[in-house]
Amino acid sequence: MNVASFDAVAAVLLIPIGSAALLAALPGYRLTARLNVVASLATFLAALSLFVIERPPPGPYVLVDDLNIVFIVLNTFVGFTTSIFSASYIAHELETGRLTPIYVRFYHAMYQTMMFGMNLAFVSNNIGLMWVAVEIATLTTVLMVGLYRTHAALEAAWKYFILGSVGIAFALFGTILVYMAARPVVGEGQDGMVWTVLIQHAANFDPALLNVAFIFLFLGYGTKVGLAPLHAWLPDAHAEGPTPISAVLSGLLLNVALYALLRFKILLAANPGALAPGPLMVTIGLISVVFAAFMLYRRRDIKRLFAYSSIEHMGIIVFAFGMGGPLANFAGLLHMVMHSLTKSAIFYAVGHISQVKGTQRISRIRGLTVTHPALGWGLVTGVVAIAGLPPLGIFMSEFLVVSSTFARQPLLAIVLVFGLLLAFGALTLRLTSVAFGGPRGSAAPTEASYVPMFAHLSLVLIAGIYLPAPFVVWFQHVAQLLG
């Protein structure tokens, strides 16, 4: 293995887990907040280096390829920007007494542990290790959702834990079934869990076992993706946990489970006797889009509103990957990146808005563009982007999804467009009341870092206007890998 590539992969894993141990021990908020940012930046730079150095050859536990490097870099970048937002957000919570110093120390340690779990899931070449990594990421976010220790926060954390445990149990059973399908072909032992070995021999596996395995895997990891009707944990977790965790849940953790699903979709597609996973993904994706679009009209809490928006967009992404083919896969990858950047930016704005207004109730927030222009117009830009309006990046990805679907399945495209228009109406309705009109609530200045929010929105705007050629070529290649 190339020494530089080994060092880069090791850094992506060891920096977060080492920082978590240090953050748990160090007192003082300012020091730990800065260390959290520095650790997240170092992890992002290590991930970025994987683009330019020689990649390590696949081992029994570690794999770096064209597919997971996209997820790793996106994950570490949003993790870094969220750590910057988190510094000012958590400082306010400490000053107002909502959090104590011991809880802040716990929060920072869990944040880096969560980053370790997600990064480990992405680089795992062993499907059992990937399952363990997803569970680590899930448990750490459960603990952070309940950080405020209010009745509502603890209820949300328990709901997340119980439903997440059911989902992860289904995923474990599906993983075991994949091993059982592989054992007669590759033999007993570790090889039956190694992804690169599995994909080489997938054509010879028992298709019946693979079919049943994918159903369990889809139910299990689909719960983590937040697809309807497996979504019940997601709105409560977003609404009751600290806002940086809402940003991470929508922008990152949903992608971890999506990545696991895509790996197993590739495996199933390599077996000619297995059922095509596309129709199931298309169906659940469409259900999620339409269901979430209707539910957006009934939300009264601003964080719950954008939680249901995340369900809608994960539905679009799963639908695109279910349709398959070079164009739909390209659109799904692009939409995943744009959604992660946009939704985290929205939560950065919402976090500071809820702090300065002292509420998450939409009816009590008015005239943001008057009282807090930077936050107000930042939120407007984020909602315009997430609603799919040009010239922002999500318009491009949604246009590609819809156009590729119209060319192959016009009826499905009509249902998809119906869901998108419904969601657009709901988001526009809520945005009008929150951003414009007579001001309501506190007009006190907010001490916030706007850099993460505007950095994300700038990237989304640039992607909507111009995608660099190397980026397009890379995504086209990954789209081909996805089948």
C-alpha positions as CSV (number, residue, x, y, z in Angstrom):
1,M,0.0,0.0,0.0
2,N,1.3,3.5,-0.8
3,V,2.4,5.2,2.4
4,A,0.7,8.5,1.6
5,S,-2.6,6.9,0.7
6,F,-2.5,4.8,3.9
7,D,-1.7,8.0,5.9
8,A,-4.7,9.8,4.3
9,V,-7.2,7.0,5.0
10,A,-5.8,6.6,8.6
11,A,-6.1,10.4,9.1
12,V,-9.8,10.4,8.0
13,L,-10.5,7.8,10.7
14,L,-7.9,8.6,13.5
15,I,-8.3,12.4,13.7
16,P,-12.0,12.3,14.6
17,I,-11.7,9.4,17.1
18,G,-8.5,10.8,18.7
19,S,-10.1,14.3,18.9
20,A,-13.2,12.8,20.5
21,A,-11.0,11.3,23.4
22,L,-9.2,14.7,23.8
23,L,-12.4,16.7,23.7
24,A,-14.0,14.5,26.4
25,A,-11.1,15.3,28.7
26,L,-10.5,19.0,28.1
27,P,-12.4,21.6,30.1
28,G,-13.2,25.1,28.8
29,Y,-15.7,25.8,26.0
30,R,-13.6,28.1,23.9
31,L,-10.7,25.6,23.7
32,T,-12.8,22.6,22.9
33,A,-14.9,24.6,20.2
34,R,-11.7,25.6,18.5
35,L,-10.2,22.1,18.7
36,N,-13.5,20.7,17.2
37,V,-13.1,23.1,14.2
38,V,-9.4,22.3,13.8
39,A,-10.0,18.5,13.9
40,S,-12.9,18.8,11.4
41,L,-10.7,20.9,9.1
42,A,-7.8,18.4,9.3
43,T,-10.1,15.5,8.5
44,F,-11.5,17.4,5.5
45,L,-8.0,18.1,4.2
46,A,-7.1,14.5,4.6
47,A,-10.2,13.4,2.7
48,L,-9.4,16.0,0.0
49,S,-5.9,14.6,-0.5
50,L,-7.5,11.3,-1.6
51,F,-8.3,13.0,-4.9
52,V,-4.7,13.6,-5.7
53,I,-2.6,10.8,-4.2
54,E,-2.5,7.2,-5.3
55,R,-5.3,5.3,-3.7
56,P,-4.6,2.3,-1.5
57,P,-5.4,-1.1,-3.0
58,P,-8.6,-2.7,-1.5
59,G,-7.9,-4.6,1.7
60,P,-10.1,-6.8,3.8
61,Y,-11.4,-3.8,5.8
62,V,-10.6,-0.6,3.8
63,L,-11.7,0.5,0.3
64,V,-11.3,3.8,-1.5
65,D,-13.0,4.0,-4.9
66,D,-14.7,6.5,-7.2
67,L,-18.0,6.0,-5.4
68,N,-17.2,6.4,-1.8
69,I,-14.6,9.3,-2.3
70,V,-17.5,11.5,-3.3
71,F,-19.3,10.7,0.0
72,I,-16.2,11.0,2.1
73,V,-15.2,14.5,0.8
74,L,-18.8,15.8,1.1
75,N,-19.2,14.3,4.6
76,T,-16.0,15.9,5.9
77,F,-16.6,19.3,4.2
78,V,-20.1,19.6,5.7
79,G,-18.7,18.3,9.0
80,F,-16.1,21.1,9.0
81,T,-18.6,23.9,8.1
82,T,-21.0,22.6,10.7
83,S,-18.3,22.7,13.4
84,I,-17.8,26.4,12.6
85,F,-21.5,27.1,12.9
86,S,-21.7,25.0,16.0
87,A,-19.1,27.1,17.8
88,S,-21.3,30.3,17.8
89,Y,-24.5,28.3,18.3
90,I,-23.4,26.3,21.3
91,A,-21.8,29.4,22.8
92,H,-25.2,31.1,22.9
93,E,-26.8,27.9,24.4
94,L,-24.1,28.0,27.1
95,E,-24.7,31.7,27.9
96,T,-28.5,31.3,28.1
97,G,-28.2,28.2,30.4
98,R,-29.8,25.7,28.1
99,L,-26.5,23.7,28.2
100,T,-24.0,23.2,31.0
101,P,-20.2,23.0,30.5
102,I,-20.3,19.2,31.1
103,Y,-22.9,18.7,28.4
104,V,-20.9,20.9,26.0
105,R,-17.9,18.7,26.6
106,F,-20.0,15.6,25.9
107,Y,-21.4,17.2,22.8
108,H,-18.0,17.9,21.2
109,A,-16.8,14.4,22.0
110,M,-19.9,12.9,20.5
111,Y,-19.6,15.1,17.4
112,Q,-16.2,13.8,16.5
113,T,-17.3,10.2,17.4
114,M,-20.2,10.6,15.0
115,M,-17.8,11.9,12.2
116,F,-15.6,8.8,12.9
117,G,-18.6,6.4,12.5
118,M,-19.7,8.0,9.3
119,N,-16.2,8.1,7.8
120,L,-15.7,4.5,8.8
121,A,-18.9,3.4,7.1
122,F,-17.8,5.1,3.8
123,V,-14.3,3.5,3.7
124,S,-15.3,0.0,4.9
125,N,-14.7,-2.8,2.5
126,N,-16.4,-5.2,4.9
127,I,-20.2,-5.2,5.0
128,G,-20.2,-6.2,8.6
129,L,-17.9,-3.4,9.6
130,M,-20.0,-1.0,7.6
131,W,-23.0,-2.1,9.6
132,V,-21.1,-1.5,12.9
133,A,-20.0,2.0,11.7
134,V,-23.6,3.0,10.8
135,E,-24.7,1.9,14.3
136,I,-21.9,4.0,15.9
137,A,-23.0,7.1,13.9
138,T,-26.7,6.4,14.9
139,L,-26.0,5.9,18.6
140,T,-24.0,9.1,18.9
141,T,-26.7,11.2,17.2
142,V,-29.3,9.6,19.5
143,L,-27.3,10.9,22.4
144,M,-27.0,14.3,20.9
145,V,-30.7,14.6,20.0
146,G,-31.4,14.2,23.8
147,L,-28.8,16.7,24.8
148,Y,-31.2,19.4,26.2
149,R,-32.7,16.8,28.6
150,T,-36.2,18.2,28.2
151,H,-39.2,15.9,28.1
152,A,-39.6,16.5,24.3
153,A,-35.9,16.0,23.6
154,L,-35.7,12.8,25.6
155,E,-38.9,11.5,23.9
156,A,-37.4,12.3,20.5
157,A,-34.2,10.6,21.4
158,W,-36.0,7.4,22.6
159,K,-38.2,7.3,19.5
160,Y,-35.1,7.7,17.3
161,F,-33.3,5.0,19.3
162,I,-36.2,2.5,19.1
163,L,-37.0,3.0,15.5
164,G,-33.4,3.2,14.5
165,S,-32.7,-0.1,16.4
166,V,-35.5,-1.8,14.5
167,G,-34.1,-0.6,11.3
168,I,-30.5,-1.6,12.1
169,A,-31.8,-5.0,13.2
170,F,-33.4,-5.5,9.7
171,A,-30.1,-4.3,8.1
172,L,-28.1,-6.8,10.2
173,F,-30.4,-9.7,9.2
174,G,-30.0,-8.6,5.5
175,T,-26.2,-8.5,5.9
176,I,-26.3,-12.1,7.4
177,L,-28.4,-13.2,4.4
178,V,-25.8,-11.8,2.0
179,Y,-23.1,-13.7,3.8
180,M,-25.2,-16.9,3.6
181,A,-25.6,-16.3,-0.2
182,A,-21.9,-15.8,-0.6
183,R,-20.7,-18.7,1.6
184,P,-21.3,-21.6,-0.9
185,V,-19.3,-19.7,-3.5
186,V,-16.4,-17.9,-1.7
187,G,-16.2,-20.2,1.3
188,E,-16.6,-19.6,5.0
189,G,-14.7,-16.8,6.8
190,Q,-14.0,-13.2,6.1
191,D,-14.2,-13.3,2.3
192,G,-17.9,-13.7,2.6
193,M,-18.2,-10.2,4.0
194,V,-15.6,-8.3,1.8
195,W,-17.3,-6.1,-0.7
196,T,-14.7,-6.4,-3.5
197,V,-14.8,-10.2,-3.2
198,L,-18.6,-10.2,-3.1
199,I,-19.0,-8.1,-6.3
200,Q,-16.6,-10.4,-8.2
201,H,-18.6,-13.5,-7.4
202,A,-22.1,-12.0,-7.2
203,A,-23.3,-13.6,-10.4
204,N,-23.0,-17.0,-8.8
205,F,-24.9,-16.3,-5.6
206,D,-28.3,-17.7,-4.8
207,P,-30.7,-15.1,-6.3
208,A,-33.5,-16.0,-3.9
209,L,-31.3,-15.3,-0.9
210,L,-30.1,-12.0,-2.4
211,N,-33.7,-10.9,-3.1
212,V,-34.8,-11.5,0.6
213,A,-31.6,-9.9,1.8
214,F,-32.2,-6.7,-0.2
215,I,-35.7,-6.4,1.2
216,F,-34.4,-6.5,4.7
217,L,-31.5,-4.2,3.8
218,F,-33.9,-1.7,2.2
219,L,-36.2,-1.7,5.2
220,G,-33.2,-1.4,7.6
221,Y,-31.1,1.3,5.9
222,G,-34.3,2.9,4.4
223,T,-35.3,3.7,8.0
224,K,-32.0,5.6,8.4
225,V,-32.5,7.4,5.0
226,G,-35.8,8.7,6.4
227,L,-38.0,7.3,3.6
228,A,-41.8,7.2,4.2
229,P,-43.3,5.2,5.9
230,L,-40.2,4.6,7.9
231,H,-39.6,8.2,8.7
232,A,-41.3,8.7,12.1
233,W,-38.1,9.4,14.0
234,L,-36.8,12.1,11.7
235,P,-39.1,15.2,12.3
236,D,-38.8,14.8,16.1
237,A,-35.0,14.3,16.1
238,H,-34.6,17.5,13.9
239,A,-37.0,19.6,16.0
240,E,-35.8,18.7,19.5
241,G,-32.0,18.2,19.1
242,P,-29.4,21.0,18.8
243,T,-29.6,22.7,15.4
244,P,-26.0,21.6,14.4
245,I,-27.2,18.0,14.7
246,S,-30.3,18.8,12.6
247,A,-27.8,20.0,9.9
248,V,-25.7,16.9,10.2
249,L,-28.7,14.6,10.2
250,S,-30.2,16.1,7.0
251,G,-26.9,16.8,5.3
252,L,-24.8,13.8,6.2
253,L,-26.3,10.9,8.2
254,L,-29.1,10.2,5.7
255,N,-26.3,9.9,3.0
256,V,-24.5,7.2,5.0
257,A,-27.5,4.9,4.9
258,L,-28.1,5.8,1.3
259,Y,-24.5,4.8,0.5
260,A,-25.0,1.4,2.1
261,L,-28.2,0.9,0.0
262,L,-26.3,1.8,-3.2
263,R,-23.6,-0.7,-2.4
264,F,-26.1,-3.5,-2.1
265,K,-28.1,-2.3,-5.1
266,I,-24.8,-2.7,-7.2
267,L,-24.4,-6.2,-5.7
268,L,-28.0,-7.2,-6.6
269,A,-27.6,-5.8,-10.2
270,A,-24.5,-8.0,-10.7
271,N,-26.7,-11.2,-10.3
272,P,-28.7,-11.9,-13.4
273,G,-31.2,-14.1,-11.5
274,A,-32.0,-11.5,-8.8
275,L,-34.9,-9.2,-8.9
276,A,-34.2,-5.6,-10.1
277,P,-34.1,-3.3,-7.1
278,G,-35.2,-0.3,-9.1
279,P,-39.0,-0.7,-8.9
280,L,-38.9,-0.9,-5.1
281,M,-36.7,2.1,-4.9
282,V,-38.8,4.1,-7.4
283,T,-42.1,3.2,-5.5
284,I,-40.8,4.1,-2.0
285,G,-39.1,7.2,-3.4
286,L,-42.3,8.5,-5.0
287,I,-44.3,7.8,-1.9
288,S,-41.8,9.7,0.2
289,V,-41.9,12.7,-2.2
290,V,-45.7,13.0,-2.3
291,F,-46.3,12.2,1.4
292,A,-43.7,14.8,2.5
293,A,-45.1,17.4,0.2
294,F,-48.5,17.1,1.7
295,M,-47.1,17.1,5.2
296,L,-45.2,20.3,4.6
297,Y,-48.5,22.2,4.7
298,R,-49.3,21.1,8.2
299,R,-46.0,22.0,9.9
300,R,-46.0,24.8,12.5
301,D,-42.4,24.3,13.7
302,I,-39.7,25.6,11.4
303,K,-37.3,22.8,12.0
304,R,-40.0,20.2,11.5
305,L,-40.9,21.9,8.2
306,F,-37.4,21.4,6.9
307,A,-37.2,17.8,8.3
308,Y,-40.1,16.9,6.0
309,S,-38.4,18.7,3.2
310,S,-35.4,16.3,3.8
311,I,-37.8,13.3,3.5
312,E,-39.0,14.7,0.2
313,H,-35.5,15.2,-1.2
314,M,-34.2,11.8,0.0
315,G,-37.3,10.4,-1.9
316,I,-36.2,12.2,-5.0
317,I,-32.6,10.8,-4.7
318,V,-33.8,7.2,-4.1
319,F,-36.2,7.6,-7.0
320,A,-33.4,8.7,-9.3
321,F,-31.1,5.8,-8.3
322,G,-34.1,3.4,-8.7
323,M,-34.7,4.6,-12.2
324,G,-31.0,3.9,-12.9
325,G,-29.1,4.6,-16.1
326,P,-26.3,7.1,-16.7
327,L,-28.4,10.3,-16.6
328,A,-30.7,9.4,-13.7
329,N,-27.7,8.2,-11.6
330,F,-25.8,11.4,-12.5
331,A,-28.9,13.4,-11.4
332,G,-29.2,11.4,-8.2
333,L,-25.5,12.0,-7.2
334,L,-25.8,15.7,-8.1
335,H,-29.0,16.1,-6.1
336,M,-27.5,14.4,-3.1
337,V,-24.5,16.8,-3.1
338,M,-26.8,19.9,-3.7
339,H,-29.3,18.8,-1.0
340,S,-26.5,18.2,1.6
341,L,-25.1,21.7,1.0
342,T,-28.4,23.5,0.8
343,K,-30.2,21.8,3.7
344,S,-27.3,22.3,6.1
345,A,-27.1,26.0,5.0
346,I,-30.9,26.3,5.8
347,F,-30.4,24.8,9.2
348,Y,-27.5,27.2,9.9
349,A,-29.9,30.1,9.3
350,V,-32.7,28.4,11.2
351,G,-30.5,27.8,14.2
352,H,-29.6,31.4,14.7
353,I,-33.1,32.5,13.8
354,S,-34.6,30.3,16.6
355,Q,-32.1,31.6,19.0
356,V,-32.6,35.3,18.4
357,K,-36.4,35.0,18.2
358,G,-36.6,32.6,21.2
359,T,-38.9,30.2,19.3
360,Q,-39.2,27.6,16.5
361,R,-42.9,28.4,16.0
362,I,-43.4,29.7,12.4
363,S,-46.3,31.9,13.5
364,R,-44.1,33.8,15.9
365,I,-41.4,34.6,13.3
366,R,-42.1,37.4,10.9
367,G,-40.2,40.0,8.9
368,L,-36.8,38.4,9.1
369,T,-35.5,40.3,6.1
370,V,-36.2,43.6,8.0
371,T,-35.0,42.7,11.5
372,H,-32.0,40.4,10.5
373,P,-31.3,40.9,6.8
374,A,-28.3,38.5,6.6
375,L,-30.2,35.7,8.2
376,G,-33.5,36.5,6.4
377,W,-32.0,36.7,2.9
378,G,-29.8,33.7,3.6
379,L,-33.0,31.7,4.5
380,V,-34.7,33.1,1.4
381,T,-31.9,31.9,-0.8
382,G,-31.8,28.5,0.8
383,V,-35.5,28.0,0.4
384,V,-35.5,29.2,-3.2
385,A,-32.7,26.6,-3.8
386,I,-34.4,23.7,-2.0
387,A,-37.6,24.5,-3.8
388,G,-35.8,23.8,-7.0
389,L,-35.8,27.3,-8.7
390,P,-33.2,28.3,-11.2
391,P,-30.3,29.2,-11.3
392,L,-29.4,27.2,-8.2
393,G,-28.0,23.7,-8.3
394,I,-31.1,21.7,-7.2
395,F,-33.0,23.0,-10.2
396,M,-30.4,21.4,-12.4
397,S,-30.5,18.0,-10.6
398,E,-34.3,18.0,-10.5
399,F,-34.5,19.0,-14.1
400,L,-32.3,16.0,-15.0
401,V,-34.3,13.6,-12.9
402,V,-37.6,14.7,-14.4
403,S,-36.4,14.9,-18.0
404,S,-34.8,11.4,-17.8
405,T,-38.0,10.0,-16.3
406,F,-40.2,11.6,-18.9
407,A,-38.2,10.0,-21.6
408,R,-38.7,6.5,-20.1
409,Q,-41.7,6.5,-17.9
410,P,-44.0,9.5,-18.5
411,L,-46.6,8.5,-15.9
412,L,-44.0,8.3,-13.1
413,A,-42.7,11.7,-14.2
414,I,-46.2,13.2,-13.8
415,V,-46.4,11.9,-10.2
416,L,-42.9,13.2,-9.4
417,V,-43.7,16.7,-10.8
418,F,-47.0,16.7,-8.9
419,G,-45.0,16.1,-5.7
420,L,-42.4,18.7,-6.5
421,L,-45.0,21.4,-7.2
422,L,-46.9,20.6,-4.0
423,A,-43.7,21.0,-2.0
424,F,-42.8,24.2,-3.8
425,G,-46.2,25.6,-2.9
426,A,-45.8,24.7,0.8
427,L,-42.3,26.1,1.1
428,T,-43.2,29.3,-0.7
429,L,-46.2,29.8,1.6
430,R,-44.1,29.4,4.7
431,L,-41.2,31.5,3.4
432,T,-43.5,34.4,2.6
433,S,-44.8,34.6,6.2
434,V,-41.4,34.1,7.9
435,A,-39.2,36.4,5.7
436,F,-41.5,39.2,4.8
437,G,-44.3,41.3,6.3
438,G,-44.4,43.2,9.6
439,P,-41.6,42.1,12.0
440,R,-42.6,39.9,15.0
441,G,-40.4,38.7,17.8
442,S,-37.0,40.0,19.0
443,A,-35.0,42.3,16.8
444,A,-31.9,41.9,19.0
445,P,-28.6,41.5,17.0
446,T,-27.2,38.0,16.7
447,E,-23.6,37.0,17.2
448,A,-23.3,34.4,14.4
449,S,-20.8,33.3,11.8
450,Y,-22.5,33.6,8.4
451,V,-19.5,32.1,6.6
452,P,-20.7,28.5,6.6
453,M,-24.2,29.4,5.4
454,F,-23.1,31.7,2.5
455,A,-20.2,29.3,1.6
456,H,-22.7,26.5,1.0
457,L,-25.2,28.7,-0.9
458,S,-22.4,30.1,-3.1
459,L,-21.3,26.5,-4.0
460,V,-25.0,25.7,-4.8
461,L,-25.3,28.8,-7.0
462,I,-22.0,28.1,-8.8
463,A,-23.1,24.5,-9.5
464,G,-26.4,25.7,-10.9
465,I,-24.6,28.0,-13.4
466,Y,-21.5,26.0,-14.2
467,L,-20.3,22.5,-13.4
468,P,-16.5,22.1,-13.9
469,A,-15.6,19.5,-16.5
470,P,-13.6,17.3,-14.2
471,F,-16.5,17.2,-11.8
472,V,-18.9,16.2,-14.6
473,V,-16.5,13.5,-15.9
474,W,-16.1,12.1,-12.4
475,F,-19.9,11.9,-11.7
476,Q,-20.5,10.4,-15.2
477,H,-18.0,7.6,-14.3
478,V,-19.6,7.0,-10.9
479,A,-23.1,6.9,-12.6
480,Q,-21.8,4.2,-14.9
481,L,-20.6,2.2,-11.8
482,L,-24.1,2.4,-10.3
483,G,-25.6,0.7,-13.3
